[in-house]
Amino acid sequence: MDENDNIMKVNLAPEVYKDVKEYCAIANIDENEFVNSVMNYFLEENLIIYDTMRKGYAEMSRINLDICNEFEVCEKEVGAQF
């Protein structure tokens, strides 16, 4: 794959663009390197959050199923009394 195949145009607000330029100049890093680092960090953090939420929903589904099963027994007992 050619390096040019990985080009993405990003439009930044003027203030953000100015801040990125200033930061890169102060930190003495390439703007592309900076953007790649920021994007990687953002994606990694969001994937961690997504995975945590997915695991939480899976755990809650088991708890909800247990609660439903408990109430099913109660409903059958009440129904048997009528």
C-alpha positions, -999 to +999 in steps of 0.1 A: +000+000+000+014+034-010+018+059+018-004+083-001-033+059+002-035+068+039-041+105+035-071+120+053-081+156+050-092+171+083-108+205+087-099+222+120-113+253+136-088+282+132-081+283+169-074+245+171-052+247+140-032+276+156-029+256+189-017+225+170+009+245+151+022+262+183+023+229+202+042+212+175+067+240+172+073+241+210+075+203+213+095+201+181+074+173+166+059+169+131+023+179+128+015+145+112+032+127+141+011+148+165-022+141+147-014+104+145-006+103+183-038+121+192-059+099+170-044+067+183-049+079+219-085+089+212-093+056+195-076+035+222-094+053+250-128+051+233-123+014+226-116+008+263-148+027+272-168+007+246-154-026+259-161-016+295-197-007+286-202-039+266-190-060+295-212-041+318-243-047+297-234-084+294-231-086+332-264-068+337-282-091+313-273-120+335-285-101+366-318-091+348-324-127+337-319-139+373-344-112+385-369-123+359-366-159+369-372-150+405-403-130+397-416-158+375-416-182+405-434-155+425-460-150+398-466-187+395-471-190+433-496-161+433-514-175+403-518-209+420-535-192+449-564-178+428 
